[in-house]
């Protein structure tokens, strides 16, 4: 008997929902390619891309470099790796013996 990962089921569910959604759009004669290729939609997508790049460059990266990188890296190296990971691997060694 195979054990299924619940996340795999979720992925399959979303793929099936997407396929059903596309079939329903086709039933109502909605052309996705025609919609995506419209100049207005292309302008909107370009605007969203530009806004995302601006947010990344002007907010997220400075926030990471100026405030978050030191504490996150300290936590990762000194707490997670030194304490949690070592305890985990030692526990596995005990179970192995």
N, C-alpha and C positions, 0 to 999 in steps of 0.2 A: 504494500500500500504506500503510495507516494504522498508525502506531505507537501502541501502547496503553501507558498509564501503569500500572505494576505496582500502584500504590495503588488505581486504579479497579477492577482485578480483585479486589483484596482486599475492597473495599467490596461489590461484587456477590456475592462468595462469602459474606460475612457475612449479607447480606440473604437469599440463598437458604437458608442454614443456619437462619436465624430462621424463615422460612416453613415449612421442613421440620419444625422443632421444633414449631411451632404445629399443623401437620397431625397430627403424631404425638400431641400432647396431645389433639386432637379425636378421634383414633382410639380412645384409651383413655378417652373420655368425661370428660375433665378440663376443667372449666369455669373458665377464667382469670378471668372477671368475677366469678364466685361466690367464688373464692379471694381476689381483691383486695378485694372488698367486705366480707369478714368483719371483724368488729370487732377481733379479735386481730391480724390482718394490718395493719389501719389503725393500731392502737396501735404495732405494731412499726415501721411506716413513719414515723409521727410521731416516734418515739424516734430513729430514724436521722437524720431531718431535723434534729431538735433537737440531737443530738450533733454533726452536721456544722456547724451554725451556731455552736455553742459552740467547736468547734475553730477555726473560721475567726476568730471574734471574739477568743478568748482566747489563741490560739497563733500562727496564721499572720500576722494583721495586726500584732500587737506585734513579732513577729520581723522582719517586713518593715520596719516603721517604725523600730525601735530598732537593728537590726543590718545588714540587707541592702540597704536602699534606697540609701544613700550609695555603697557600693562598686559595686553593680550599675549605678547611674546614671553613676558616674564611668567605669566600663568602657565603657558604651554610648556616652557622649558623647565621651570622650577617646581611646579605643582603637579601638572599632569604627567609629564615624562618621569620625573624623579619619584613621585609618590604613587600615583594611580597606576601607571604602566608597570612600575617595578612590582607593586603588590599583585597586580594581575598576573604577570609572568611567574612570580614566585608561587602563586596559587596554582597555576597550571603545572609547574614543576612538582608540587606536592601531590597533586592529583595523578600525575604521570607515574610517580613512584608508587 
